[in-house]
């Protein structure tokens, strides 16, 4: 959480609530009618030290404020409720100004619970007490005041303090509840939540083993604060979920498209999944890319990659020349699966227009077993043809497999990063 605590603003907001104009002429009168239980009158013998305490406060002489307030407190006379109220307020303001936050909380809480304190100001004071308790690292009190203020007002700034206090106390369930609410309301108001808010909620969800929430926060961090570390976390979370050749190939396609593929094993793994999926053209493309850009650099990895590349080129020589025949055969079939398979092949060779034509034809026929895969391929083909509007439409059809839907969503979020095949 950013440092929202401004001492000067906080002290200015404290004032001296409800001070009697006759005794402290510089103070603003209360906005509320005087409480009959607290007439604004001082015991005779405490008027002088309290008046001197107020003058010292106006001069920001905090030691003198405390000395005179303590002097008034020590006068051996029965004090009015108003006397006690003013003494607590004066000491509380002085302690807050001296950054003695724990002492300030004690005094200002006492004055707030006085019958002299205006009822309509209690919510504001509760927030101040929360902030002071937070600065004092008194987390139970910060939580107590914060929970009361947040329940009464829904103030999002208070929600941030409260969620952070819960997190510091390892209360992850309440951290998730409050921070989730703050993030949702901030987004509903058309504003971007703080980066730290997403990260705290993500950490709380991780502690609670709530994988769905963790993944959601990773995606929101990528969308709102696109840093390389968040993309890497995102890819790692996808790879943990991926099980099949098809899923893993699409994750690695995304990784390549975002420009985050830089390890030899990643290039070789993508080539392996492409080969297993019957796409030697894609295997050839990714291996040549890794060898050219230095991603595959050690002698051992180069030898392994070159062996796989030789096999891929051999398969390409057999496959690419039959594309027209495959196209004619697929066109005649009543089911669209053959067209989708052909579209994937065209895409692997960088023939984007042909890929779009075949994929649309297959989806139009119906009977496609994996419409999510087809939708992803069509979206990528449109992206590589610089048609982002149609790409978005295609990606939005990917809804059945949650992992594939996440991949499609990330392609949409990063549509400018599609790699050319």
N, C-alpha and C positions, 0 to 999 in steps of 0.2 A: 504494500500500500504506500502511495506517495505520502510525504509528510504534510498532512493537512492541518497540523496543530500550529496555529499562529498565536503566540503569547499576547502580543499587543492587542489583537482583535478580541481575544478571549477576555482579557482584563477589561477592555472597554465595554464588552457586553455585560460584564458583571454589574457595574455601577454600584449603587447602594440602594437596594430596593425599598421603596416606600418611606424614605427618610422624611422626617417632619420638616416642612419649609421653615418653621420658626427657629429650628435649631440648626439646620444645615441648608442655608439659603441657596447654595450653589447647586443643590441636587434637584432633579426633576421630581415633581409630585407623582404619586402613584396614579396609574391609570384606572385603578379600581377604587370603589368607595372604601373608606377606612373600616377595617374590621372592628366591630364593637368589642371583641375579645382582646384587641390590641390598640388601645388609644395611643396616639403618637405623642407621648409625653415621657420625659425622662425624670428619674428621681433627682432631686435637687443637687445632691452631692456628686453625681456622675456627669452632669451637664458640661462642666469645664473640661475634664479629660477627654470626653467624647468629641467636643467641639475642636479641641486641639488635635485629636486623632484625624478628624476630617480635613483640617487644614494641612496636616502633614501628608494625607493621601493626595490632595490636590497638587502638592509639591512633589509627589512621588518619592517621598522620604519614608520608605517602607519600614525601616527600623523604628522610626519615631511613631509611625502608625501603630505598630505592635506595642511599643512601650506605653503609649497613652491608652490604647484599648485595654491592655493588661492592668494599667493603673485604675481604669474605671471598673474593671472586673473585681479588683481587689478592695474597692471601697466597702467598708463594713456596714452596708445598708441594704434593706430589701429592695431589689431592683424590679422595675416593671418588665413586662414581657418585651416591651419595645427596647428597653435598655439591653436586655440579653440578645435580642435580635441584632441590634446595631453592632454590638461587640463582636458577635460571630461574623457578621458581614465584613467588618473592618479587618479583622484578623485574616479571614479567608482571602480577601482581595490582596492583602499584603503578602501572604504566603504564596499565593499563585504568582505574584509579580516577582517574588524571589526564587521561583522555581522549586519551592518546597511543596510539591504537589500532594503528597500524602496528608500533610497538615492542612492544606487548603481544602481537601475533600472533607475532612472531619468538620471544619468550621462552617463551610458552605452548606453541607448537608444539614447541620444543626439549624442554621438560619432558614433553610428551605422548609424545615419541619416546624418552624415557629408559626403561631397563629397570625403573626404580622406579615408573613410572606404572601404576596398576592397570588391567589389561586390560578389566575390566568397565565402566570409567568412560570409555573412549575415545570411544564414541559421543556421550556428553554433551559431552565436551570439543570434539569436532569441530563440534558445533552452535555452541558458544560462539565458536570460532575463526571460523566462518562469519559470525556476527553482528559480531564485531570487524572482520573484513576488510571487511564491507559498510560499516561506519561509516567505515573508513579509505578507502573508495572504491577498494579494491584488488579490482576485479571478477574478475580471473582467480583469485585465491585464494578469494574468496567463492564462486565457481562450483565450484572444486575441492573445498573443504570441504563445500559444500552438496550437491553431487552425491553425495559419499560418504555423507553422513548420510541423505539422502533415499532412496538405494538400500538402505541398511541398515535404516531405520526406517519409511519412508513417512510421516514426520511432516509434517503439512500446513502448519504454521507454517514449517518449513524449506523446503517446496515454494514458498511465497510468496516468500521471500527469493531462492531459486534462480531462479525464473521472472523476478523483477524484475531480477536481475543479468544474466541472459541478454538480457533486453529492452534494458537499458542498453548492452550490448555489441553490439546490433543482430543478435543471433543469434535470428532470428524463428522458425526451425524448432524450436529447443529451447524457446523461450518458449511456443510453441503446445503442444508436447508436455507440458511440465511444468505449465503453468497449466491446460491442459485437464484434466489428471489431477487437479489440486487441486480444480478446480470440480466435476468429476464426483463425487469422493469426498465433498466437503463436502455436496453435494446428496443423495447416497446416505445420509449420516448425518442427514438431516432438518434441516440447517441452511442458512441463506442465505449464499452466498458474498458477499464484500465487493464493493461496486460497482466499486472500482478493479480487481479481478480480472477482471471481465467486460470492462472497458474496455481493459486491457492485452492480453488475448487478442484482442479485436476489432481492435486496432491491429496486432498481429502478423499476424493473418489478412489484414488489408488489405494489409500489406507483401508478403505471400506471394501476393496476388491470389486468395485463397480466398474467393470470393463467398458460398458456402454457409455457411461459418463466420462471416463478417461478419454476414450476415443473422440467423443463429441468435443471435449475441450481442446484436444490436439487439432482438430479440424478448425475450430474457431480461432485458435491462435494462428494457424496458417492463413486463414482468411483475413484476419485483422492485423496481425503482426508477422508478415511473411519473412521470417528469419531462417537461415539454413538449418539451424539446430532443430527448429520445429518441423521442418520438412523431413529431416532425418528421423525424428521421433515418429512422424506420421508413417513413413515408409516401413519403419521397424514394426509398428503396430499392425500394419497390413500384412507384412510377411509372416507374423506370428499367427495370423488368422488363415492365411492361404494354405490350402491342402492339395488341390489338384493341379495338374500341369496347366490347365486353362486359367485357373485363378492366379497362379504364380507368374505365368507369362504376362497376364494383364497388369499385375503389380509392377513387374520389371519394365513393361512398356511405359507405364506411367512414370516410373523412376527415370527412364531414359528421356522421356518427353520433358520432364521437369529439369533435366540437366544435373541430376544428382547421382548418376552412375559413374563411379570412378575406381572401383576395385576390380581386379582381374576376375575374381570369382563371380562377380555379378554379371559381367559380360558373358562368361562361359556358361553360367547357369541359365541365362536367358536364351542362349543358343541351344542348350540342351532341351529346354522346354519347347522352344520353337520347333526343333527337330521332332520331338515326341508328338507335337500337334500337327505334323505333316506340312510344316512351313519352312523348307530349306532356304528360301529366299530371305526370310527374316533372320535365320541363323547366320547366313553369309553376311548380311548387312551389319549385324551387331558385332560379329567377330572382327570384321574389317575396320569398323569404327574404333573398337578397343585397341587394336594393333596400331592404328594410325595416330590416335590421340595420346598414346602412352599409358592408357588405362591398363593395358596388358604389357607389363614391362620386364618382369624377371625372365630369365632364360627358360626356366621350367614352365612358366605359364605360357610363354610364347610357343614353346614346342607343343604343349597341350592344345592351345588355341589353333595353331596351324594344322594340326592333325584333324581337328574338328572342322576347320575351314575347308580342307581338301574334301572331306566327306560331303560337306554342304554344297560345294561347287559341283561335285559329281551329281548330287541329287537335283540341283537346279538345272543342270544340262538336260536331264531326263524329263523334268517337270515343266519347265518354262515353255518349251516348244510345243507342248500339248494343250496349252491354255485355250486356244481357239476351239479345239475339239471338245474340251471339257465344258466350254461355254455352250456349245451347241447341244451337248447331251443334257446339261443342267436345265437349259431353257425348256426342253421338251417334258421334263419331269413334272408331275402334278404337285409334289411337295417342294417346299422352298429350301430344304436342308442343303441340297447340292449347290444351289446358287450361293448360299451363305458361305459354304466351304470355298467355293470359287472366289467369292469376294475377298475372303481372307488371303487367298493366294495372290490375287491382284494387288492387294494392299501391301503385301510383303515385298513385292517387286516395285513399289512406288507408283503403280498404275492407279492413281486415286479415282479418276473418272470412271474407269472400268469397275473398280471396286464398288463405288457408289451405285452404279447401274445394277450390278449383280446382287448386291445386298438388298436394295430396294425391291428388286424383282422377287427375291426369295421371301422377304417379309410380306410382300403383297400377296403371294400365293397362300401363305399360311402353312401350318404343319411343321413350323420350325421348332425343333426340340429345345433349343437354348436361345430364346429371344434376347436374353440379357447380353450374351456374347455378341449376337448380331447387332444389337443396339450400340454396344461399345465400339465395335469395328466400324459401323456406319458413322458414328460421331467422330472417330479419329480420322476417317477418310475425308469427312467434310472439313475438319480442322486443317488437314494438310492441303486442302483446296482453298483455304482462307474463307470458308463460308461458316462463320461462327454461329449465325442464327440457326441454320439447319443442324449444325453440330449440337447445339443446345437442345433442340427438339429431339434429336436421336438419343442423347444421353438421358433425357427425362423419361424415356421408355424403359430404362433399366431399373426394375423395381422388385424382381422376384428374389434374387440372391442378395442378401444384405451387404456382403463384401463387394460384389460387383457394383451394387448401387453406390457404395462409398467411393469406389474407383471412378465411376461416372461423374459423381458430384465433384470430385477433385479435378477431373479433366475440365469440367465447366468452369470451376473457380480459376483455373490457370490456363485458359484457352489460348493464351498467347505463347504458350511454351511447347506446343506440339512438335515433336521431332519429325523431320522429313524423312520418309523411307526411301 
